[in-house]
Amino acid sequence: MGKINLLKPDVRTVYLAEGKGQEVTYLNINPDLTEIKLSEDINNGAIFLREVYDLVKRKRHRVVVIKCQNREEGLEAVTYLASIYNDYEGISRDIEDFNDTSESNNVEYEDFESSDNYEDFDNHDDDSYEEWKDQDVWEENPWKIPILEYGTISSESGGSFNNPFYNSGMGFGRATDKDSRTPYWKSLRKETICVEFNIGTFQPNYYFSSAVFKRFKKNRHIFVLIVDRFSKYDTDTEDDKNTESTEDDWGWESDHYSVSSNDEQITYFVLEQSADIVSIHHKKESLAEYYKNLFESWVDYHGCSLIKDFSLDTITKKIVRMDNPDKSEMIDKVISYVIKDFESPRELTTDDFNVLNKLRGLGFSKKLEKEEKHKSIDRLERSLVGIDNIKDDINGIVETFKYNKRRAALGLKNGGYHNVHMMLGAPGTAKTTVARILGDIMAEEHLLDSNRFISINGAELKGMYVGHSAPKVKALFEDYEIIFIDEAYAIAAKNNGESDSFSQEAISQLIIELENHGMDRLVIFAGYGGPNVSDQDNKMLDFLKCNPGIRSRINSTIVFESYNADQMLDIFKKQAKMSQYRIPKAADKYVLEFFSERAKEEDFGNGREARSLLENATVQAAKRISKVPDKEITKQMLQQLTVNDICKAIERMRKAQQSQKGAKKRSLGFQM
């Protein structure tokens, strides 16, 4: 077994002023997590921390921007950086050195109990540790790093959320916030802090502004955590996120688009602060080793061991397929649940985990697997509006792939079949959503090893210099089973009628990967095109003409039509229902009228405009509710959108769209 030193980040909760004050979430740093321990974890499979190791070997900068797919791994990176930086900078490991015994800040901290194997969790019973302090004040400590939500500090700093049709500086939920206390974080002037730009929930998206960080200009280090569950490269793609998708898709996809729109501001921030940038992502070849070692390390942490013939490969595959991004925390909880009735620690067998059959966790039983098998197929039927022909196309692709897999298993030739497809349609017509569901179906049918999905712009496959494009394309196929290449025609961008060398290199490598991974990947090329588009405007034709090898490997083409007004009304109502809002029937005619107008415009955004209308309507509702006394506000009031809310939202969108006609987007000249 390769031991994993940092099992998970030690996130704790503190309530100031004897529980009557503010809630503080902070990251408890174990001083024993040294550069050597980091190197050991990487060697044992934690490849996602490789850039962290490379960073600590270089000159240290005050500000570090950490891009990651989930909060757990991002905070692991912060934990190691903070511990190693403290060590390099000669910060005392004795926590008592940071206790202020003055009357105003009489705070008592616990000593670390050093462990040779694992970070100290203080025998926690829950995933967070609660303690009480005497004063409504937070004493800064280099081993206890406050985690601040960007939205919170942006609101208090007069920032604005990322809504293209509304600009007021008011965030969701602030309308009824009557707390007049000064936020504790305004007194943070010296020690390290972590600011989290989290885009994993349905919430307003704040513009990333470097001005927000000015109050922290004297803090020793600032770790900026940018968490985007569905994006590795943080690219600005076509972003076909359809509002009629399921609850799992909503909000997160919307947020993915909004973060891309902040790239320019993040770039300014990095340049202004001379910040370091770290990307946290897994490599496919290291996943199995890492999760095996992580699972065994958690078993050892709980005082148990595994029987010799334990099915470790089976459980590792299930861990990789878990949708829960906080996999380490889930492993901890699963093992704790399995051993909860044990009188004493002992060897664990595969049968011990049969207790999970009644849960919907790792899904060990055949019964659970059967229940989950058609989850995504049902999701396709249930969630998408007005695209019955596309549903048939998706089912046909799945059955054809399954058919060829069965032939291959019996040693029969598959006739050169490649699991490569093309999706044509305008922005906002659900191409990305359908691609994600298609990948999930194939993973659930065990046609793909996992449902790891990436949506990337075609231009991002081209490198910045000769020889850089091919490795980027190769890495894409190594890291993901489901590859959605949006605006695929950007790969074949032409200069004076000829493809440049970067395009040729990317396309050549792409053909190699399509041939090598024709049966173990799902690849979808998407972009604007279709039978109703003129040859001059049909950009996907250029892509198909760029190389016969690409065209010959595309097995099917799915055309996504733009939505009509009735379909847009259905999408709007579905998103409202999933977001727990009620829409009055009397509002239907106004929504239909608005979308009838918009559907005729060249810049019609299809499904994404239904999302924009809902967001704008909730802004109006927040303003209306802010005038109601707190004691009179009910749950029903917070769920109800009025006809007036919706009409005001429509009027704002009309004015915004009118003012934006002819406006050109300002560009910095390069993107991160």
N, C-alpha and C positions, 0 to 999 in steps of 0.2 A: 504493500500500500504506500502510495505517495501522500504524505500528510499535507493537508491544507491548513496553514496557520491562521489566516483570517477567514473564519467561517461565514460571517455576515457582519455588516456594520452595526455598531452598538448605538442605536438611536434611543434616546430617553426623553421622558417628559417631566418637566419641573413646574410646580405651581408656586408662584411667588406669594409672599405675605400670608403664610400659613393657609394656603389653599384658597384664599379669597382674592388673590391677585391674578396677574396675567399668566397665561400658559406659555411655557418656553419649551421648544423642541430643540435638542442639541445632540451633537455627535460626540460620544465619549471615546477618547483616543487612548489606546493602549500603548505605553512607551516601549513595549517589547517588540513592536512591529517595525523592525529595522529593515535596512536595505537588503540584508542577507535573507531575512524572512520573505521579503517580496520576491527575490530571485528564486527561492525555493518554491513558492507558490506558482510562479510562471513555469518553472521546470516540471511541475506536477499538473500542468494543464491549464492554468489560469492565463492563457495567452492574451485575454482581453486587457490585461494589465501591462502588456509589453511597453506601450508608449509611456506609461507612468514610470517604468524603470529607466527608459531612455531619458526621460525628462530629469530625473533626480541625478543622473550622471553629468548633466550639463549645469551651466550657471543658473542659479535660482532667480526667478522673477517674482515680484510681489503678487501679481495677479495671474491666475491660471483659469482658462476656460475649458471645461470638461464636457464634451459631447458624448451622450450615451443613449442606449435604447431603453434602459430601465433604471429606476432610482437606486435599487439595491446595489448594482454593480458600480454606478456612479459614486455612491457614498463609500464603497470600498476603496475606490481610487482616492477620494478625499482623505479617508482614514490613513492610508499609507503615506500620502504626500505630507499630511500634517505631522505624523509621527516622525518621519524621516527629516523633514525640515526642522522640526524642534530639536532633533538630535544634532543636526549639522550646525544649528545656530546656538548650541550650548544651553538650551532651555532645560532647567532643572527637572528631573523626573520625580522629585518629591512634591506631591500635590500640596503639602502643608506650606510650601514656600509661597503659595499664591493665595493663602488665606489672609484676609484683612480682619484683624480683631477689633477694629474700631467699632464704636457703638452703632454707627449708621449702616455698616455693612457686616454685621455679625453673621457670617455664613459658614457653616461647617461642612467640609467636604470629606468624602471617604478616601482612605488609602487604597491604592491598587494592590491587589494580591497577585504578584507576578506568577505566571504559569509558563512552563517550558513548552507547552503544546498549543494552547489556544488562548484567544483573547478572553478577558475576564468578563463574564456576564453576570457576576454577583448572584448566581443561583436564581435567576429570574424565573418567575412563573408565567409571565406574559411576554409579548414581544416588545413591550416598552416598560421602562422602569420609572415609577413615580416616587418623588420625594417632595418634602415640603421645606420651604425656606422661611426665615423669620421676617424678612423685609421684602417690600415690593420693588426689588432692585436685583439686577443680575450682575454678579461679580465676574469680571472677565478673567478667563483662565485659558492658557494655551492648550490644555488637554481636554477642554470642554468647549466645543465649537458650536455656537448657535446656528441653526438652520433657518434662514429667513426666506419666506416666499416673496418672489419678485413682485407679484401683484399687490401684496400688502404694502411693501415699502414704496412702490410706484404710486399707489393711491395716496399715501400720506405725503408724497413728494410732489403731488399735483400732476402725476402722469396720466396718460389716457389709454384706454383699451383699444385694441385693434379692430375697430368696426368701421368699414369703409363709408358707411352712410350716417355715422353719428360721431360727434367729437365733443364730449363734454367733460371728460376726466372723471366721470362717476362710474365706479365698478359695481357689478352685481352684488347684492347683499349689503351694500353700504347705505342704502336708503333708510334702513331702520337701525343703523348702528349709532347708539346714543352714548357710547362709552367715551367719556371726556378725559380719561387718564392718558398721560403721555406714554406712548409705546416704549417698552423697555429698551428696544434696539436703538433708539435715538441716543442713548448714552454710550453705545459701543464706540470707543475711540482708539483702542490700542491693539487688542488681540485679534487673532484670526477669526474670520466669519465665513459662512457658506451661504451663498444666495442661490436659490433654486428657481429656475425658469421651467416650470413643469407644465407640459402640454398633454397630459393624459386624462383630462376630465373635460366635461362640457361646461365651459366657463368663458367669460370674455377674455380675449387675448390682448395683453398689454404690449404696446410698442416697446421694443428694447431700446432704452435710452441711456447713454453713458452719464447723463446728468443725475440719474438716480443714485449713482455710486459716489458722487462728490462728497457726501457726508462721511464716507468711509475712507477718505484719502490718507488718513494717518494709521489705519489698521495695518498690522504687520503683514498679513496675507489675506487675499480675497479669492475664494474658490467659487467660480460661477458654474453651476451645474445646469446644463441644458439637456433636459430629458425628453426624448422623442421616441416613443415606443415603436413607431412604424417606419422610422427612417434611419439609415446608417450614414448616408452621405449628406443629409440635410440639403438636398437639391430642390430647386424651384421647378417642379414638373407641372404638367398640364393639370394634374390633380383632379381627376374625375371622381369626386366624392359625392355620392348621391344621397340626398337627405332621406330617401325612402328606405335606406338600409336598416339593419337590425340595431338593437340597442348597443351591441358590442362595437359597431362601426361608428356610430354617431359621435360627434364631438371630437373624438381622437383624430379622425380623418380631417375634420374641419380645422383642428388645431395644427395638424401637420402643414397644411397650406399656409396658415397664418405665420408660423415660425419662419417659413421660407421667405415671407415678405419682410422679415426683420433682418435678413442677412446683411443688408447695407449698414444698419445701425450697429450690428455686432461687429462688423468689419471696422467701423469707426472706433468702437470701444477697444478692440484688440490693438489697433494702431496707436490710439491715444495712451493706452496703459502699457504699451510694449509687452503685452501679455503672452504667455505660453498657451498653446492649444493642444489638448489631448483628446484623442478619439478612442472610445471604449467599444470594442466589438469583438465577437468570437470568430475563430477560424473553425471551419467544419471538422477538420481532421483532429482538432484538439478537444472537441466537445465530449466525446465518449470518455476519454481519459480523465478529463476534469470532473465530470459528474460522478464517475466511479470513485475517484479519490475523495470528492466532497461528501458523497454518501457514506463512505467508510469512515471518514473523519468525524462526521456527526454521530455515527454509531459508537465510535470510540469515545466521543465527548460525553455521551449518555452512559458510559460505563459498560457497554455491551461489546459483543464481537459477532462476526458472521460465521455460520457453519461452513464447512469446507465446500460443499456443493451448492451454496447459495446462488440463486439465479441473478447474479449482479448485472449481466448483460441485459436481461429483460427489464429490470427496474431502471437501468440507465436510459434505455430507449424511451420508457414512459416519462422519465424526467425531462428529456429533450423535447418531447411532444407536448408537455404541459403548457397551456396558454398563459398560466400565471407567470408574470415576469419576475417576481420575487421567488425564484426557485429554491434558493438556500433556506429561506424562512419556511417555505412549504415543506421541505425535507425535514427540517427540525420538528415541525408540528406533526408530520406523519409518524416519525419515529417515536415522538413523545406519546402519541395516541396509541401506537402499537404496544408500548411497554407500560402503559398506565396501570395495568392490573398485575404486573409482575411483582412478586415479593422481593426479589433481588435481581440485579443485573445478571444476564446469562447470554449464551449464544443464541443468535436469532436465525430462524429458518425461513424459507420462502412461505411456508404455511402460516407463519405468524402474521403475515401481511394479508391473509384472507379476511381478517377483521375489517379491512377496508372495503369489502364487497358491498356493504350497506351505505357507503359514502360515494360521492361523485368526485373523488379526488384523483388519485392516480389511475383508478379504473382497472383493478386487477381481474375482476370477474368477467366471464363471457357475457353475462347478462348486461352488465354495464356497457361493455363494448358494443353490444347489439343496440342498446338504447341510444348510444351516441352516433351510431353508424350513419344515420340519415339526417343528422342535425343540420348540416350545411345545405343538403338538398331541400329540406323543409324551409330553411332560411331563404333560399333562392325563390321558392314558390310564394312564400309569405310576404316578402319584404319589397320586391321590385314591382314597379307600376308600369303597365302598358307595354311590356316587352315579352309577350308570350312566345314569339318566334325565337327570341334569344334564349329563353329557357329550354326550348327544344334543341337548339344548337349546342348548348352546354351539356345536356344529357347525352347527345350524340357523340360529343368529344370524349366524355367519360367512358361510355360503352365501347367506343372504338379503341381507346387506349387500353382498356381492360382486355379486350379481345386480342390485341397484339401482344400484351404481356403474357397471356395464357399460351399463345403460340410459341413465344420465345422460351417459356418455361419447359415446353415439350420438345425443344430443339428445332422448331419450324422457323423458316425465314419470315420476316415481317414485311417484306416488300419495300424496305427502305423507309419505313414509317418514322417520322420525327414528331415529338410532342410540341410542335411549334405552330402558333396561330397568330392571326392578325385581327385587330379590332379597329373599326373605322367609325368615326362620328365626331360631332362637335363637342367642345368642352362641357362638362356637367351632365353627360348622358349615361353615367354609371359604368363607364368602362373599367375604371380601377376597382370599383366595388365588385363587379361581376368577376374580374380576374382573381380577386382575393377569394371569393366564394368558390370559384372553380378549383383553385389550389387547395382549399380546405377540404372539398369533396374528395379530391384525389388522395390527400393525406389520410382521410378517414377510411377510404377504401383500400388503404395500404398500397396504393399505386406509386406514391412518393414516400421517401423516408421521413419527411417532416413537412410542416406547412410554413417554413421560414420564408417570408415574403419581402421583396424589395421592389419599390417603385422608383425608377430612376430616369432622368431625362437623357435622351440619346446623345446630346452634346457632352454629357459628363463622361461618356465612354472614351472620349478623345483626350489624350494626355497633353501636357503643356510643352513637351519636347519630343523629338524623335526617339522611339524606343520605349516611350512611357505608356502608349495606348494599349499595347498587347497585354502587359501585366495587369492593367486595370480590368480589362475584359475577362481575363483568366481568373482573377480573384473573385469576380462577381459570381462565376459558376462554381467556385469552390465554397463560397459562403452561403449560398441560397439555393433552395429547390424551386422556388417560384419567382421568376424574373419578369417583371413588367417594365418594358422599355417604352416610355412615353415620348411623344414627338420623335419617333424613330427616324424620321427623315433628317433630323439634325446630325445624325451620324454621317450622312452622305452630303454634307454641305459642300457646295461647289465654289470654286474660285476661277473666274473667267471660263466657266463651262466645264471645268475639270475638278474632280475631287482632289483635295489636298492630301499630302502624305500622311497626315494624322488620321484622316478618314479612311484611307486605304489600309493603313495598319490596323485600325480598329475593326474594319469589316473583315479583313483576312483572318484575324484571330477569332472573330465572332463565328465565322463559318467553321473553323476548326472545333470550337466549343460545341456548336450545334450538332456537328457530326459525332463528337465523342460522348455527348450527353443527350442524345436524341430520345432515350427511353428512361432517363432518371431525373429529368428536369421538365418543368413546364415553362415555356418561354412564350411571351406574348409581345408582339410589336403593335403599338397603338399610335393613332394620330388622326388628324383631320383629313377626311376623304369619304369616298363612297359614290354610289351611282348618281346621286343628286348633286354632285359637286363637279364643276367644270374641270377639264384637264388642266387648265391654267392654275386653278386654285387647289387642285388635288395634290397636295405635297407628298402623300404616300407613294404616288407613282414614281417620283424621283428616287425614293428609297428602293422600290422594287427593281428599278432599272439599273441601279448602281452596280449590281453584281448578280448574275444568274444563279449563283450558288445560294443566295439568300432566298430568292423566290421559289426555287425548287424544293426547299425544305419547309415551306409554309403549307400546312395541311388543310387549314380551313380559314375562312374569313367571315367575321361577324360584323354586321352593319347596325349601328345604333342610331335610330332616328331621333330628332329633337322632339321634345314633349309639346303637346298642345295645352291649352288653358285648363281643360278639365283634368288632365293628368297632373298638371302642376298643383291644382287645388287638392287632389288626392295626396300628393307628396307632402304638401304643406300640412295637411291634417294628420298624416301619419307621423311626421316629425313632432308635431305638437303633442300628440298622444303619448309617444315614447318619452318625451321630455316632461310629461305630467302637467300639461297645460290643457285647459278646456277652451274650445273655440265656439262662439255662438253661431248658430245656423244663419242668422241675419247677416253675418260677415261674408258669407259665400259669394254674394253677387259683387262685392267690392274686390275680393281677391280674384275672381274670374275676369273682371274687367281689367284689372291691372296686368294679369298675365297674358290676356289677349293682346294688349298693347305691346308688352315686352317680347312676345313670341315673334313679332314682325320685325324687330330690330336686329341689326347685324351683330350687335354685341350681347345678344341674349345668352345668359349663362346657364339655362336649363335648370337642373335640380339644385344647383348651388344657390340660385336666387330664392328658392323656397326657404332655405336655411337663413339667408340674409333677412328675409321678411320676418321670420320668427324672431330672430335676434333683435331686430329693430322694434318689434312689437313688445318684447319683454323690457326693453329700455323704457318705452312709454309706460308700461305697467309699473316699473320701479319708481318712476317719477310720480305717478298717481298715488301709489301706496305710501310714498314718503310723507304725504300730507295727512296720513291717518295716524292717530295716537297708537303707540306700541300696544297698549292693553286691548285695543279693539281689533287688532290684526288677527285674522283666522287663517287656518290652512287653506280653506276654500278660496279666500281672497287672493292668496298667493298663487293659486292654480288657475284662476280665471283671467283670461284676456278678453277685454271688451271690444265691441265694434269700434269704439272711438280709438282704442289703443292701435288697432289694426289699420284704421283709416289714416291716423297720424303717421304711422310707420310707412304706409304706402306713399303718402305725400312727401315725406323726407327722402325716400328712395328716388322718387321722380325728380325732385330738385337736385339731388346729388348726381344722378345719371345725366341730367341735362347740363349741369355745370362741368361734368367730366368729358363731354363730347369735344373731341378735337384736342384734348389735353394730352401731352406726351409725358411718359414716365421718365423721371429724372434718374440717371444711372451714375453710379460711382465710377464705373469704368472696369471694375472687376468684382467678382463675388467670391465669398469664402466657399 
